[in-house]
Each structure stands twice: as structure tokens, then as C-alpha cells.
Amino acid sequence: MWHRAIIIAIINDDNKILIQKRAETKEKYPGLWDLSVAGHVPFGLDSVSCAVTETMEEIGYMLPKKITMRDFRFMSSFKNQLKISSDFIENQFYDFFIFNLDVPLEQFHAQPEEVSEVKYANVFEIKEMAKQELFHPRTEWIDILYRYISKF
């Protein structure tokens, strides 16, 4: 069954992207790096509301209360199908957003069950990490982000 999900790139003033390392206890893709925030959109919730909730749940940062769709730059939607096991295929439609936020790493308080580490990386470092298969295999966003950041 196909379902909606969001991914968010939090980008600081140096055009570095916040990335998170998935906890080793995660059922899917433990120990791999991922974009700043990712999550499934529950029924009845819009993508922005889900983004606010997931940001707090995964990296422990409370986005401003009056956040709106304008605060997020919509980049793309794409679908992704990943074979998790011989009897489970994950089918997702992703909404990919960018959120500009210049916050020091110390202000993120990752939930240990979700995330073991956060750090900022530039898009070239991310591309290299993806080549080394250190990232969650859903990597369609990397080239989209590269094209966006290359404009600056």
C-alpha cells in the first residue's frame, strides 16, 4: 500500500545541511545517515504539521509556533519503493521541503530511540557519503538539494 511521507532538509546560513544518524536499534536502516527529518504523514494531518511534529520527535527541536507553509520551501514530490525484507516492500510518496534554520548543534536534542547523532555537512560530503552507502537508500533528494544549493 502506498502512503505519504515527508523529508526535510534543515539548512543553516553556511548552506550546510543537518543530517541525522539513525539509531542502531531502528528496525529499518539502523546506523545509516539520513536527511534532517523524515516521517510518515498520519491520516488527517498535512505535511507541514507532520514536519513540525517529526522535527520535535526526531531531533528534539521545537519549530516556531506560527510556522506556515511559506516557511518551508517545497522542493519536489517523488515516489520511492524499497524492499525491506522478502515479504515487505515499503511504498511511499514523499514531499521534500527545505527549512532555513541557523541553529547550533547543541540546540538539537535527538531522541535516542530514533537518532544517535546529528551533524552539519555540505552537499559534497553528503554525495560522497551516499556513494559509500552510508545513507538511507532513499537518496532522490540529494541531486535536488545539490541543484538548489548550487544556485548560491
N, C-alpha and C positions, 0 to 999 in steps of 0.2 A: 504494500500500500504506500502511496506517495503522500508525503506530508511537508509542511512548511518549516523552514529553519532560518535563522539569521546568523550572519557573521559580521563582526565589526572590527575595523582597524582603527585603533586609537593612535593618533599621530601627534607627536609633540612639535614644538616650534623649530626643532632641528631636522624635521622630516624623518625622524626615527619612529619606528612602529613598535608599539608594545606587543610583545609576544609572550605566550604562556607555555610552560611545560606541563603537560598533563600528568596527574598523579600516577604513580606506579600501580595504584590499586584500582584504576579505572578499568572497566570491563573492555572497552573498545580503545585501542591505540594507546595503551599506557606508556608513559615515559617519552612520548613524542611531543614535539613543539607544535603549537597551533597559533592561530591569529588571536588578537587581544581577547575577544569574547565570541563564543558560539553557543547556540542553543536551539532547541525545538520551540516553535511557536504553539502554545496551547490553544485549543479551540476557544474561540471568542475573544482572543487577545490579538491586538495589532502588533506589527513588527517593532514599532518604537517602544511600546510598553514592555514588550518582551526584552528588548535591548536593555532597558533600564533595570529590569529585574535580573537578567543574566549577568550584567556588569557587577551588581552587588553580590550575587551568589558566587560567581567565579573568582573575581579579583578583589572583592571587598571594597569597592569604591562606589559611593553614592553620588550619582549624577544629579545636577541641579533639579529641583522640584518642578520648575516651569519649563522643562525640556519639551520641545515640539519637533515635528517632522523636519522643520527648517534647520534645526541644529545638526541633523545628520545629513551628510551628502550621500544620496543614493548613487551607487556606482553601477550596479548590474544585478540581474537575476540570472540564475543558472540552475540547471538540474544536475544531480550527481547521484550515481548509483554505485554503492560499494558492497562487495561481498564480504560479509563479516565472518561467516562460517559456512559450512556446506549446506546448512538449512536456513540461513538468514541473510537476506540481501536488504541493505538499507537504501531506501529511495527517498531523496529529499529535493525539494525546490528551495534554493537559497536566495535570500535577499541580502545583498552585500552593501554595507554602509561604511562611510568614513566619519569619524568624530574627532575633531581637533581639540586636544586637551593637553596642556603643558603642565604635567604633574610629576614631581619626583617619585622614583620607585618606592620610597619609604611610605608614601601615602596609599599604596595598594596593600591590601591585607587578604591575600589569597586564602580561599577555603582549602585546607589541606586534603580533603577528600576529593577535590576537583583538580587543584593546581599545586604543583610542588615548587614552582619558581616563575618569576616574571622578570623580563629584562627588555630593554630597548635595543633594536637592531635596525640597521639601514636595509634598504631593499636589496642591495647587492649581497649582504650577509645572508638574508633570507633565501635568496635564489640559490646560493651555494649550499645552505643547509638542506634545502629541498632536494638538490641534486644528490646529496649524501643520504637521502631518505631519512632525515631526522625530523621531518614534518609529517603531521597527519596527512594521509594521501589525498584529501580534498584540497587541491592546490590551484584550482582555476583562478582564484583571486590574485595570485602573485603577479601574473602578467598585467592584469587590470590595474593593480596598485602601482606597478612599475611605470606603466604609461602615464598614470596620473601624476606621480611624483616627478617624473622626468620633465614635466612642464615647468617646474620651479627651479 
